[in-house]
């Protein structure tokens, strides 16, 4: 059987305020707005440093528990950084709040969780060169 060539193109993120959340990703994480459909509220594509593409669009319903990592479904967006403490300081200077301390990461290294402007869960992940998932 022929192997399919599959890669992640973008991650969809429904938001109460798509414009505000897109602006948060640009301001706090250094993203670049690539496209918006010009509607109100808009659908917006934002590219994060490193290439991850987010499609941010209007949510039809708001759900509780989007920041609870143990709930079913896709739960967090992991952002690889070279130096987790340096990234923490830079993001804190941009207004990002961290409620937990750095923890050990599955696959080696460290993680640090935080939330975006609407409470969606993200985390920084730093992996030393000898970590099992360092080459990803």
The first five atom37 places (N, CA, C, CB, O) and aatype in JSON, in Angstrom:
{
  "aatype": [20, 20, 20, 20, 20, 20, 20, 20, 20, 20, 20, 20, 20, 20, 20, 20, 20, 20, 20, 20, 20, 20, 20, 20, 20, 20, 20, 20, 20, 20, 20, 20, 20, 20, 20, 20, 20, 20, 20, 20, 20, 20, 20, 20, 20, 20, 20, 20, 20, 20, 20, 20, 20, 20, 20, 20, 20, 20, 20, 20, 20, 20, 20, 20, 20, 20, 20, 20, 20, 20, 20, 20, 20, 20, 20, 20, 20, 20, 20, 20, 20, 20, 20, 20, 20, 20, 20, 20, 20, 20, 20, 20, 20, 20, 20, 20, 20, 20, 20, 20, 20, 20, 20, 20, 20, 20, 20, 20, 20, 20, 20, 20, 20, 20, 20, 20, 20, 20, 20, 20, 20, 20, 20, 20, 20, 20, 20, 20, 20, 20, 20, 20, 20, 20, 20, 20],
  "atom_mask": [
    [1, 1, 1, 1, 1],
    [1, 1, 1, 1, 1],
    [1, 1, 1, 1, 1],
    [1, 1, 1, 1, 1],
    [1, 1, 1, 1, 1],
    [1, 1, 1, 1, 1],
    [1, 1, 1, 1, 1],
    [1, 1, 1, 1, 1],
    [1, 1, 1, 1, 1],
    [1, 1, 1, 1, 1],
    [1, 1, 1, 1, 1],
    [1, 1, 1, 1, 1],
    [1, 1, 1, 1, 1],
    [1, 1, 1, 1, 1],
    [1, 1, 1, 1, 1],
    [1, 1, 1, 1, 1],
    [1, 1, 1, 1, 1],
    [1, 1, 1, 1, 1],
    [1, 1, 1, 1, 1],
    [1, 1, 1, 1, 1],
    [1, 1, 1, 1, 1],
    [1, 1, 1, 1, 1],
    [1, 1, 1, 1, 1],
    [1, 1, 1, 1, 1],
    [1, 1, 1, 1, 1],
    [1, 1, 1, 1, 1],
    [1, 1, 1, 1, 1],
    [1, 1, 1, 1, 1],
    [1, 1, 1, 1, 1],
    [1, 1, 1, 1, 1],
    [1, 1, 1, 1, 1],
    [1, 1, 1, 1, 1],
    [1, 1, 1, 1, 1],
    [1, 1, 1, 1, 1],
    [1, 1, 1, 1, 1],
    [1, 1, 1, 1, 1],
    [1, 1, 1, 1, 1],
    [1, 1, 1, 1, 1],
    [1, 1, 1, 1, 1],
    [1, 1, 1, 1, 1],
    [1, 1, 1, 1, 1],
    [1, 1, 1, 1, 1],
    [1, 1, 1, 1, 1],
    [1, 1, 1, 1, 1],
    [1, 1, 1, 1, 1],
    [1, 1, 1, 1, 1],
    [1, 1, 1, 1, 1],
    [1, 1, 1, 1, 1],
    [1, 1, 1, 1, 1],
    [1, 1, 1, 1, 1],
    [1, 1, 1, 1, 1],
    [1, 1, 1, 1, 1],
    [1, 1, 1, 1, 1],
    [1, 1, 1, 1, 1],
    [1, 1, 1, 1, 1],
    [1, 1, 1, 1, 1],
    [1, 1, 1, 1, 1],
    [1, 1, 1, 1, 1],
    [1, 1, 1, 1, 1],
    [1, 1, 1, 1, 1],
    [1, 1, 1, 1, 1],
    [1, 1, 1, 1, 1],
    [1, 1, 1, 1, 1],
    [1, 1, 1, 1, 1],
    [1, 1, 1, 1, 1],
    [1, 1, 1, 1, 1],
    [1, 1, 1, 1, 1],
    [1, 1, 1, 1, 1],
    [1, 1, 1, 1, 1],
    [1, 1, 1, 1, 1],
    [1, 1, 1, 1, 1],
    [1, 1, 1, 1, 1],
    [1, 1, 1, 1, 1],
    [1, 1, 1, 1, 1],
    [1, 1, 1, 1, 1],
    [1, 1, 1, 1, 1],
    [1, 1, 1, 1, 1],
    [1, 1, 1, 1, 1],
    [1, 1, 1, 1, 1],
    [1, 1, 1, 1, 1],
    [1, 1, 1, 1, 1],
    [1, 1, 1, 1, 1],
    [1, 1, 1, 1, 1],
    [1, 1, 1, 1, 1],
    [1, 1, 1, 1, 1],
    [1, 1, 1, 1, 1],
    [1, 1, 1, 1, 1],
    [1, 1, 1, 1, 1],
    [1, 1, 1, 1, 1],
    [1, 1, 1, 1, 1],
    [1, 1, 1, 1, 1],
    [1, 1, 1, 1, 1],
    [1, 1, 1, 1, 1],
    [1, 1, 1, 1, 1],
    [1, 1, 1, 1, 1],
    [1, 1, 1, 1, 1],
    [1, 1, 1, 1, 1],
    [1, 1, 1, 1, 1],
    [1, 1, 1, 1, 1],
    [1, 1, 1, 1, 1],
    [1, 1, 1, 1, 1],
    [1, 1, 1, 1, 1],
    [1, 1, 1, 1, 1],
    [1, 1, 1, 1, 1],
    [1, 1, 1, 1, 1],
    [1, 1, 1, 1, 1],
    [1, 1, 1, 1, 1],
    [1, 1, 1, 1, 1],
    [1, 1, 1, 1, 1],
    [1, 1, 1, 1, 1],
    [1, 1, 1, 1, 1],
    [1, 1, 1, 1, 1],
    [1, 1, 1, 1, 1],
    [1, 1, 1, 1, 1],
    [1, 1, 1, 1, 1],
    [1, 1, 1, 1, 1],
    [1, 1, 1, 1, 1],
    [1, 1, 1, 1, 1],
    [1, 1, 1, 1, 1],
    [1, 1, 1, 1, 1],
    [1, 1, 1, 1, 1],
    [1, 1, 1, 1, 1],
    [1, 1, 1, 1, 1],
    [1, 1, 1, 1, 1],
    [1, 1, 1, 1, 1],
    [1, 1, 1, 1, 1],
    [1, 1, 1, 1, 1],
    [1, 1, 1, 1, 1],
    [1, 1, 1, 1, 1],
    [1, 1, 1, 1, 1],
    [1, 1, 1, 1, 1],
    [1, 1, 1, 1, 1],
    [1, 1, 1, 1, 1],
    [1, 1, 1, 1, 1],
    [1, 1, 1, 1, 1],
    [1, 1, 1, 1, 1]
  ],
  "atom_positions": [
    [[0.84, -1.17, 0.0], [0.0, 0.0, 0.0], [0.89, 1.25, 0.0], [-0.96, -0.01, 1.21], [1.86, 1.32, 0.75]],
    [[0.55, 2.21, -0.84], [1.32, 3.45, -0.93], [1.13, 4.28, 0.33], [0.9, 4.26, -2.17], [0.01, 4.43, 0.82]],
    [[2.23, 4.81, 0.85], [2.18, 5.64, 2.04], [1.7, 7.04, 1.67], [3.57, 5.7, 2.73], [2.2, 7.66, 0.73]],
    [[0.72, 7.54, 2.43], [0.2, 8.89, 2.18], [1.17, 9.93, 2.71], [-1.19, 9.07, 2.84], [1.8, 9.74, 3.75]],
    [[1.29, 11.02, 1.99], [2.11, 12.14, 2.43], [1.21, 13.11, 3.18], [2.83, 12.84, 1.2], [0.55, 13.96, 2.57]],
    [[1.17, 12.99, 4.5], [0.3, 13.82, 5.34], [1.15, 14.71, 6.22], [-0.65, 12.94, 6.2], [2.13, 14.27, 6.81]],
    [[0.75, 15.98, 6.31], [1.41, 16.89, 7.24], [0.34, 17.85, 7.78], [2.58, 17.68, 6.55], [-0.68, 18.08, 7.13]],
    [[0.59, 18.39, 8.93], [-0.34, 19.35, 9.52], [-0.23, 20.65, 8.74], [-0.04, 19.58, 11.04], [0.87, 21.19, 8.57]],
    [[-1.37, 21.16, 8.26], [-1.39, 22.43, 7.52], [-1.7, 23.58, 8.45], [-2.41, 22.37, 6.38], [-1.04, 24.62, 8.4]],
    [[-2.7, 23.42, 9.31], [-3.01, 24.43, 10.31], [-3.86, 23.81, 11.42], [-3.75, 25.63, 9.67], [-4.38, 22.7, 11.28]],
    [[-3.97, 24.54, 12.51], [-4.8, 24.15, 13.64], [-5.93, 25.17, 13.72], [-3.97, 24.09, 14.99], [-5.69, 26.37, 13.71]],
    [[-7.18, 24.68, 13.79], [-8.34, 25.57, 13.91], [-8.6, 25.9, 15.37], [-9.57, 24.92, 13.29], [-8.52, 25.03, 16.24]],
    [[-8.91, 27.15, 15.63], [-9.14, 27.62, 16.99], [-10.37, 28.52, 17.01], [-7.89, 28.37, 17.54], [-10.3, 29.68, 16.61]],
    [[-11.5, 27.97, 17.47], [-12.73, 28.76, 17.58], [-12.61, 29.7, 18.78], [-13.99, 27.83, 17.73], [-12.15, 29.31, 19.84]],
    [[-13.04, 30.95, 18.59], [-12.84, 31.97, 19.62], [-14.09, 32.81, 19.81], [-11.66, 32.86, 19.25], [-14.84, 33.05, 18.86]],
    [[-14.32, 33.25, 21.04], [-15.4, 34.19, 21.31], [-15.14, 35.51, 20.59], [-15.55, 34.43, 22.84], [-16.07, 36.13, 20.06]],
    [[-13.89, 35.93, 20.56], [-13.48, 37.17, 19.91], [-12.3, 36.88, 18.99], [-13.1, 38.27, 20.97], [-11.15, 37.04, 19.4]],
    [[-12.56, 36.45, 17.76], [-11.46, 36.07, 16.86], [-10.45, 37.19, 16.63], [-12.02, 35.65, 15.53], [-9.24, 36.93, 16.62]],
    [[-10.9, 38.43, 16.46], [-9.98, 39.54, 16.24], [-9.07, 39.73, 17.46], [-10.77, 40.85, 15.95], [-7.86, 39.88, 17.32]],
    [[-9.67, 39.72, 18.64], [-8.9, 39.9, 19.86], [-7.91, 38.77, 20.09], [-9.81, 40.01, 21.04], [-6.78, 39.02, 20.51]],
    [[-8.32, 37.53, 19.83], [-7.42, 36.4, 20.04], [-6.3, 36.39, 19.02], [-8.19, 35.09, 19.99], [-5.16, 36.08, 19.36]],
    [[-6.6, 36.72, 17.77], [-5.54, 36.82, 16.75], [-4.53, 37.88, 17.17], [-6.14, 37.15, 15.36], [-3.32, 37.67, 17.04]],
    [[-5.02, 39.01, 17.65], [-4.11, 40.06, 18.11], [-3.25, 39.59, 19.28], [-4.91, 41.3, 18.53], [-2.08, 39.96, 19.37]],
    [[-3.81, 38.76, 20.18], [-3.04, 38.21, 21.3], [-1.87, 37.36, 20.78], [-3.96, 37.36, 22.23], [-0.75, 37.49, 21.27]],
    [[-2.14, 36.5, 19.8], [-1.08, 35.64, 19.25], [0.0, 36.46, 18.53], [-1.68, 34.62, 18.28], [1.17, 36.09, 18.56]],
    [[-0.39, 37.54, 17.91], [0.59, 38.43, 17.27], [1.4, 39.16, 18.34], [-0.12, 39.44, 16.34], [2.63, 39.18, 18.28]],
    [[0.71, 39.76, 19.31], [1.38, 40.58, 20.34], [2.22, 39.74, 21.3], [0.33, 41.36, 21.13], [3.37, 40.08, 21.57]],
    [[1.66, 38.65, 21.81], [2.34, 37.9, 22.87], [3.31, 36.84, 22.34], [1.32, 37.24, 23.75], [4.35, 36.61, 22.94]],
    [[2.98, 36.19, 21.23], [3.83, 35.12, 20.73], [4.6, 35.49, 19.47], [3.01, 33.9, 20.46], [5.32, 34.65, 18.91]],
    [[4.46, 36.73, 19.02], [5.23, 37.17, 17.86], [4.72, 36.63, 16.54], [6.65, 36.78, 18.03], [5.48, 36.53, 15.58]],
    [[3.44, 36.27, 16.48], [2.85, 35.76, 15.25], [2.71, 36.83, 14.19], [1.51, 35.14, 15.53], [2.86, 38.03, 14.45]],
    [[2.43, 36.37, 12.97], [2.21, 37.25, 11.83], [0.85, 36.94, 11.23], [3.34, 37.11, 10.78], [0.58, 35.79, 10.88]],
    [[0.01, 37.94, 11.1], [-1.28, 37.73, 10.45], [-1.04, 37.58, 8.95], [-2.28, 38.9, 10.75], [-0.47, 38.47, 8.31]],
    [[-1.48, 36.45, 8.39], [-1.27, 36.18, 6.97], [-2.49, 36.51, 6.12], [-0.9, 34.74, 6.78], [-2.35, 36.9, 4.96]],
    [[-3.68, 36.36, 6.7], [-4.9, 36.55, 5.92], [-6.07, 36.72, 6.87], [-5.14, 35.35, 4.96], [-6.08, 36.14, 7.96]],
    [[-7.04, 37.52, 6.47], [-8.32, 37.53, 7.16], [-9.4, 37.76, 6.11], [-8.37, 38.63, 8.29], [-9.16, 38.41, 5.1]],
    [[-10.58, 37.22, 6.37], [-11.63, 37.23, 5.35], [-12.37, 38.55, 5.25], [-12.62, 36.13, 5.63], [-13.27, 38.69, 4.42]],
    [[-12.03, 39.54, 6.08], [-12.64, 40.85, 6.0], [-14.05, 40.94, 6.56], [-12.64, 41.28, 4.6], [-14.68, 41.99, 6.48]],
    [[-14.55, 39.85, 7.11], [-15.9, 39.86, 7.68], [-15.84, 40.28, 9.13], [-16.57, 38.47, 7.55], [-14.77, 40.39, 9.72]],
    [[-17.02, 40.53, 9.71], [-17.11, 40.83, 11.12], [-18.04, 39.83, 11.77], [-17.6, 42.27, 11.36], [-19.23, 39.83, 11.45]],
    [[-17.57, 38.99, 12.65], [-16.17, 38.87, 13.06], [-15.36, 38.15, 11.98], [-16.07, 38.11, 14.4], [-15.92, 37.38, 11.19]],
    [[-14.07, 38.4, 11.94], [-13.26, 37.81, 10.89], [-12.82, 36.38, 11.2], [-12.05, 38.65, 10.65], [-12.83, 35.94, 12.34]],
    [[-12.45, 35.68, 10.14], [-11.64, 34.46, 10.25], [-10.23, 34.9, 9.89], [-12.18, 33.27, 9.31], [-10.02, 35.58, 8.88]],
    [[-9.25, 34.51, 10.71], [-7.89, 35.02, 10.57], [-6.91, 33.86, 10.59], [-7.56, 36.03, 11.71], [-7.04, 32.93, 11.39]],
    [[-5.92, 33.9, 9.7], [-4.81, 32.96, 9.75], [-3.6, 33.69, 10.3], [-4.52, 32.35, 8.35], [-3.21, 34.74, 9.8]],
    [[-2.99, 33.1, 11.36], [-1.8, 33.66, 12.0], [-0.71, 32.6, 11.97], [-2.09, 34.12, 13.46], [-0.94, 31.45, 12.37]],
    [[0.48, 32.98, 11.49], [1.64, 32.07, 11.52], [2.49, 32.43, 12.73], [2.48, 32.17, 10.2], [2.89, 33.58, 12.91]],
    [[2.77, 31.41, 13.57], [3.64, 31.61, 14.72], [5.09, 31.44, 14.3], [3.28, 30.61, 15.86], [5.37, 30.77, 13.31]],
    [[6.02, 32.05, 15.04], [7.43, 31.8, 14.75], [7.68, 30.3, 14.78], [8.37, 32.54, 15.77], [7.19, 29.61, 15.68]],
    [[8.41, 29.79, 13.83], [8.63, 28.36, 13.74], [7.71, 27.69, 12.75], [8.47, 27.73, 15.09], [7.92, 26.53, 12.4]],
    [[6.66, 28.41, 12.28], [5.85, 27.91, 11.19], [4.45, 27.44, 11.48], [6.54, 26.84, 10.59], [3.67, 27.28, 10.54]],
    [[4.08, 27.21, 12.73], [2.73, 26.73, 13.04], [1.7, 27.74, 12.56], [2.58, 26.47, 14.56], [1.83, 28.94, 12.85]],
    [[0.69, 27.27, 11.84], [-0.35, 28.14, 11.3], [-1.65, 27.9, 12.06], [-0.55, 27.89, 9.79], [-2.1, 26.76, 12.19]],
    [[-2.25, 28.98, 12.58], [-3.52, 28.91, 13.3], [-4.61, 29.58, 12.49], [-3.4, 29.58, 14.69], [-4.41, 30.68, 11.96]],
    [[-5.76, 28.93, 12.38], [-6.95, 29.55, 11.81], [-7.85, 29.9, 12.99], [-7.68, 28.6, 10.78], [-8.33, 29.01, 13.69]],
    [[-8.09, 31.18, 13.21], [-8.88, 31.64, 14.34], [-10.19, 32.18, 13.79], [-8.11, 32.74, 15.17], [-10.2, 33.09, 12.96]],
    [[-11.29, 31.62, 14.25], [-12.61, 31.97, 13.71], [-13.63, 32.01, 14.83], [-13.03, 30.97, 12.63], [-13.36, 31.57, 15.95]],
    [[-14.83, 32.53, 14.53], [-15.88, 32.74, 15.52], [-16.43, 31.41, 16.04], [-17.02, 33.58, 14.92], [-16.78, 30.52, 15.27]],
    [[-16.48, 31.29, 17.36], [-17.07, 30.11, 18.02], [-18.59, 30.25, 18.02], [-16.53, 29.94, 19.48], [-19.12, 31.34, 18.18]],
    [[-19.28, 29.12, 17.85], [-20.75, 29.12, 17.93], [-21.22, 28.94, 19.37], [-21.33, 28.01, 17.06], [-22.32, 29.36, 19.72]],
    [[-20.39, 28.32, 20.19], [-20.73, 28.1, 21.6], [-19.43, 28.14, 22.41], [-21.48, 26.73, 21.8], [-18.37, 27.77, 21.92]],
    [[-19.54, 28.59, 23.64], [-18.39, 28.61, 24.53], [-18.48, 27.42, 25.47], [-18.33, 29.95, 25.33], [-19.54, 27.14, 26.04]],
    [[-17.38, 26.73, 25.63], [-17.33, 25.55, 26.49], [-16.43, 25.83, 27.68], [-16.82, 24.32, 25.7], [-15.41, 26.52, 27.56]],
    [[-16.81, 25.3, 28.83], [-15.95, 25.42, 30.0], [-14.88, 24.34, 29.94], [-16.78, 25.31, 31.32], [-15.06, 23.31, 29.29]],
    [[-13.79, 24.58, 30.61], [-12.75, 23.57, 30.74], [-11.77, 23.49, 29.58], [-13.38, 22.26, 30.9], [-11.08, 22.49, 29.44]],
    [[-11.7, 24.54, 28.74], [-10.75, 24.47, 27.62], [-9.3, 24.45, 28.1], [-10.96, 25.65, 26.69], [-8.41, 24.02, 27.37]],
    [[-9.05, 24.9, 29.33], [-7.69, 24.9, 29.85], [-7.39, 23.7, 30.74], [-7.43, 26.17, 30.61], [-6.32, 23.63, 31.34]],
    [[-8.33, 22.75, 30.84], [-8.12, 21.55, 31.66], [-7.49, 20.48, 30.77], [-9.46, 21.04, 32.29], [-8.15, 19.94, 29.88]],
    [[-6.23, 20.18, 31.02], [-5.46, 19.29, 30.15], [-6.0, 17.86, 30.11], [-4.03, 19.26, 30.62], [-5.73, 17.15, 29.15]],
    [[-6.76, 17.42, 31.12], [-7.26, 16.06, 31.17], [-8.59, 15.85, 30.46], [-7.4, 15.65, 32.57], [-9.04, 14.71, 30.35]],
    [[-9.24, 16.91, 29.97], [-10.51, 16.75, 29.25], [-10.27, 16.1, 27.89], [-11.22, 18.1, 29.08], [-9.18, 16.22, 27.33]],
    [[-11.3, 15.42, 27.36], [-11.18, 14.74, 26.07], [-10.98, 15.73, 24.94], [-12.41, 13.89, 25.81], [-11.41, 16.88, 25.02]],
    [[-10.33, 15.3, 23.89], [-10.12, 16.11, 22.7], [-8.73, 16.74, 22.68], [-11.17, 17.2, 22.61], [-7.94, 16.53, 23.6]],
    [[-8.45, 17.5, 21.64], [-7.18, 18.21, 21.58], [-7.13, 19.19, 22.74], [-6.99, 18.94, 20.21], [-8.07, 19.96, 22.93]],
    [[-6.07, 19.18, 23.52], [-6.03, 19.94, 24.76], [-5.02, 21.04, 24.83], [-5.79, 19.04, 25.86], [-5.25, 22.01, 25.56]],
    [[-3.92, 20.97, 24.13], [-2.94, 22.05, 24.25], [-2.11, 22.16, 22.98], [-2.03, 21.81, 25.47], [-2.03, 21.24, 22.17]],
    [[-1.5, 23.32, 22.84], [-0.57, 23.6, 21.76], [0.8, 23.72, 22.39], [-0.97, 24.9, 20.95], [1.04, 24.61, 23.21]],
    [[1.72, 22.84, 22.0], [3.07, 22.84, 22.56], [4.0, 23.64, 21.65], [3.6, 21.38, 22.74], [4.03, 23.43, 20.44]],
    [[4.74, 24.55, 22.25], [5.63, 25.44, 21.51], [7.07, 25.16, 21.93], [5.26, 26.92, 21.76], [7.44, 25.44, 23.07]],
    [[7.88, 24.63, 21.03], [9.27, 24.3, 21.33], [10.1, 25.57, 21.4], [9.86, 23.34, 20.26], [10.01, 26.43, 20.52]],
    [[10.89, 25.68, 22.46], [11.81, 26.82, 22.64], [13.19, 26.29, 23.0], [11.29, 27.79, 23.75], [13.33, 25.18, 23.51]],
    [[14.21, 27.09, 22.72], [15.58, 26.69, 23.04], [15.87, 26.82, 24.53], [16.57, 27.52, 22.25], [16.54, 25.97, 25.11]],
    [[15.36, 27.89, 25.15], [15.64, 28.16, 26.56], [14.31, 28.51, 27.23], [16.69, 29.33, 26.73], [13.77, 29.6, 27.02]],
    [[13.79, 27.61, 28.05], [12.47, 27.78, 28.63], [12.41, 28.97, 29.59], [12.05, 26.5, 29.36], [11.4, 29.66, 29.65]],
    [[13.48, 29.22, 30.34], [13.49, 30.36, 31.27], [13.55, 31.69, 30.52], [14.69, 30.26, 32.23], [12.88, 32.65, 30.91]],
    [[14.32, 31.75, 29.46], [14.39, 32.96, 28.65], [13.02, 33.23, 27.99], [15.5, 32.84, 27.56], [12.57, 34.37, 27.96]],
    [[12.38, 32.19, 27.49], [11.06, 32.34, 26.87], [10.04, 32.78, 27.9], [10.61, 31.02, 26.2], [9.18, 33.61, 27.61]],
    [[10.12, 32.23, 29.12], [9.21, 32.65, 30.19], [9.35, 34.14, 30.48], [9.46, 31.84, 31.47], [8.35, 34.85, 30.59]],
    [[10.58, 34.61, 30.6], [10.82, 36.03, 30.88], [10.28, 36.92, 29.76], [12.32, 36.29, 31.08], [9.65, 37.94, 30.03]],
    [[10.53, 36.54, 28.51], [10.06, 37.34, 27.38], [8.54, 37.39, 27.31], [10.62, 36.78, 26.07], [7.96, 38.45, 27.1]],
    [[7.89, 36.23, 27.5], [6.43, 36.2, 27.46], [5.82, 36.95, 28.64], [5.94, 34.75, 27.45], [4.8, 37.62, 28.49]],
    [[6.42, 36.83, 29.82], [5.92, 37.57, 30.98], [6.0, 39.07, 30.72], [6.74, 37.19, 32.26], [5.1, 39.82, 31.12]],
    [[7.06, 39.52, 30.05], [7.19, 40.94, 29.71], [6.1, 41.38, 28.73], [8.58, 41.22, 29.1], [5.78, 42.57, 28.66]],
    [[5.53, 40.43, 27.99], [4.46, 40.72, 27.04], [3.08, 40.51, 27.66], [4.6, 39.86, 25.79], [2.06, 40.59, 26.97]],
    [[3.04, 40.23, 28.96], [1.77, 40.12, 29.67], [1.24, 38.71, 29.87], [0.77, 40.89, 28.95], [0.13, 38.55, 30.39]],
    [[1.98, 37.69, 29.49], [1.54, 36.31, 29.68], [1.71, 35.93, 31.15], [2.33, 35.32, 28.76], [2.75, 36.2, 31.75]],
    [[0.68, 35.31, 31.71], [0.7, 34.88, 33.11], [0.98, 33.38, 33.2], [-0.63, 35.23, 33.82], [0.37, 32.6, 32.47]],
    [[1.89, 32.99, 34.08], [2.19, 31.58, 34.33], [1.72, 31.25, 35.73], [3.72, 31.28, 34.17], [2.15, 31.88, 36.69]],
    [[0.84, 30.26, 35.86], [0.27, 29.91, 37.17], [0.94, 28.69, 37.79], [-1.21, 29.64, 37.03], [0.69, 28.37, 38.96]],
    [[1.78, 28.02, 37.03], [2.47, 26.83, 37.53], [3.96, 27.0, 37.31], [1.95, 25.54, 36.83], [4.41, 27.9, 36.6]],
    [[4.72, 26.12, 37.94], [6.16, 26.14, 37.74], [6.54, 25.18, 36.61], [6.9, 25.77, 39.05], [5.71, 24.4, 36.13]],
    [[7.79, 25.24, 36.21], [8.31, 24.34, 35.18], [8.23, 22.91, 35.69], [9.78, 24.72, 34.79], [8.53, 22.64, 36.85]],
    [[7.82, 21.99, 34.8], [7.69, 20.57, 35.15], [8.49, 19.72, 34.18], [6.2, 20.14, 35.15], [8.89, 20.18, 33.11]],
    [[8.71, 18.46, 34.55], [9.35, 17.51, 33.65], [8.42, 17.22, 32.47], [9.72, 16.19, 34.39], [7.2, 17.14, 32.65]],
    [[8.98, 17.07, 31.28], [8.2, 16.8, 30.07], [8.27, 15.34, 29.7], [8.7, 17.66, 28.91], [9.33, 14.71, 29.8]],
    [[7.14, 14.77, 29.26], [7.16, 13.46, 28.65], [8.07, 13.52, 27.44], [5.73, 12.98, 28.27], [7.97, 14.46, 26.66]],
    [[8.94, 12.54, 27.25], [9.87, 12.56, 26.12], [11.14, 13.33, 26.41], [9.2, 13.16, 24.93], [11.97, 13.54, 25.52]],
    [[11.32, 13.76, 27.69], [12.55, 14.45, 28.1], [12.44, 15.95, 28.03], [13.69, 14.0, 27.24], [11.77, 16.51, 27.16]],
    [[13.09, 16.61, 28.96], [13.1, 18.07, 28.99], [12.13, 18.64, 30.0], [12.79, 18.61, 27.63], [11.81, 18.01, 31.0]],
    [[11.66, 19.85, 29.71], [10.79, 20.58, 30.63], [9.62, 21.2, 29.88], [11.58, 21.67, 31.36], [9.7, 21.48, 28.69]],
    [[8.5, 21.41, 30.62], [7.33, 22.11, 30.08], [6.89, 23.19, 31.06], [6.17, 21.12, 29.8], [7.14, 23.11, 32.26]],
    [[6.24, 24.21, 30.5], [5.69, 25.29, 31.3], [4.37, 25.7, 30.66], [6.69, 26.5, 31.39], [4.34, 26.23, 29.55]],
    [[3.26, 25.45, 31.38], [1.92, 25.71, 30.86], [1.49, 27.16, 31.08], [0.92, 24.76, 31.52], [1.89, 27.8, 32.05]],
    [[0.66, 27.66, 30.15], [0.03, 28.96, 30.27], [-1.22, 28.97, 29.38], [1.02, 30.11, 29.86], [-1.47, 28.02, 28.65]],
    [[-1.99, 30.06, 29.46], [-3.21, 30.17, 28.68], [-3.14, 31.36, 27.75], [-4.43, 30.28, 29.6], [-2.47, 32.35, 28.05]],
    [[-3.84, 31.26, 26.61], [-3.92, 32.41, 25.71], [-4.97, 33.38, 26.2], [-4.24, 31.96, 24.27], [-5.48, 33.22, 27.31]],
    [[-5.31, 34.38, 25.43], [-6.24, 35.43, 25.83], [-7.66, 34.96, 26.07], [-6.25, 36.47, 24.81], [-8.45, 35.71, 26.64]],
    [[-8.01, 33.74, 25.65], [-9.35, 33.19, 25.89], [-9.33, 31.93, 26.74], [-10.02, 32.89, 24.58], [-10.34, 31.23, 26.83]],
    [[-8.2, 31.63, 27.37], [-8.13, 30.5, 28.28], [-7.77, 29.18, 27.65], [-9.4, 30.36, 28.95], [-7.85, 28.15, 28.32]],
    [[-7.36, 29.16, 26.37], [-6.91, 27.92, 25.74], [-5.52, 27.58, 26.25], [-6.91, 28.05, 24.19], [-4.7, 28.47, 26.48]],
    [[-5.26, 26.3, 26.42], [-4.03, 25.84, 27.05], [-2.89, 25.71, 26.04], [-4.27, 24.5, 27.74], [-3.04, 25.1, 24.98]],
    [[-1.76, 26.29, 26.4], [-0.53, 26.17, 25.63], [0.58, 25.78, 26.59], [-0.18, 27.5, 24.87], [0.42, 25.89, 27.81]],
    [[1.7, 25.33, 26.04], [2.87, 25.19, 26.89], [4.14, 25.32, 26.1], [2.85, 23.87, 27.62], [4.22, 24.96, 24.92]],
    [[5.15, 25.85, 26.79], [6.5, 25.88, 26.26], [7.11, 24.52, 26.53], [7.34, 27.04, 26.89], [6.85, 23.91, 27.57]],
    [[7.92, 24.03, 25.62], [8.65, 22.79, 25.87], [10.1, 23.01, 25.44], [8.0, 21.58, 25.1], [10.38, 23.45, 24.32]],
    [[11.0, 22.68, 26.35], [12.43, 22.75, 26.07], [13.01, 21.35, 26.22], [13.15, 23.76, 27.01], [12.76, 20.68, 27.22]],
    [[13.77, 20.91, 25.23], [14.34, 19.55, 25.26], [15.85, 19.61, 25.07], [13.7, 18.66, 24.15], [16.34, 20.22, 24.12]],
    [[16.6, 18.98, 25.98], [18.05, 18.9, 25.78], [18.35, 18.0, 24.58], [18.76, 18.37, 27.06], [17.53, 17.19, 24.17]],
    [[19.55, 18.16, 24.04], [19.93, 17.41, 22.84], [19.84, 15.9, 22.99], [21.33, 17.77, 22.46], [19.63, 15.19, 22.01]],
    [[19.98, 15.39, 24.23], [19.95, 13.94, 24.44], [18.56, 13.42, 24.81], [20.94, 13.55, 25.53], [18.42, 12.23, 25.12]],
    [[17.53, 14.26, 24.79], [16.16, 13.83, 25.11], [15.62, 12.93, 23.99], [15.23, 15.07, 25.33], [15.94, 13.15, 22.82]],
    [[14.79, 11.92, 24.34], [14.25, 11.03, 23.32], [13.5, 11.74, 22.18], [13.33, 10.03, 23.97], [13.52, 11.27, 21.05]],
    [[12.84, 12.87, 22.47], [12.09, 13.58, 21.43], [12.81, 14.85, 20.95], [10.7, 13.96, 21.95], [12.19, 15.71, 20.33]],
    [[14.09, 14.97, 21.22], [14.84, 16.18, 20.86], [14.89, 16.4, 19.35], [16.25, 16.09, 21.4], [14.93, 17.55, 18.91]],
    [[14.88, 15.35, 18.56], [15.06, 15.51, 17.11], [13.77, 15.83, 16.37], [15.65, 14.26, 16.53], [13.79, 16.0, 15.15]],
    [[12.65, 15.91, 17.07], [11.37, 16.2, 16.41], [11.27, 17.68, 16.1], [10.18, 15.76, 17.29], [10.27, 18.13, 15.55]]
  ]
}
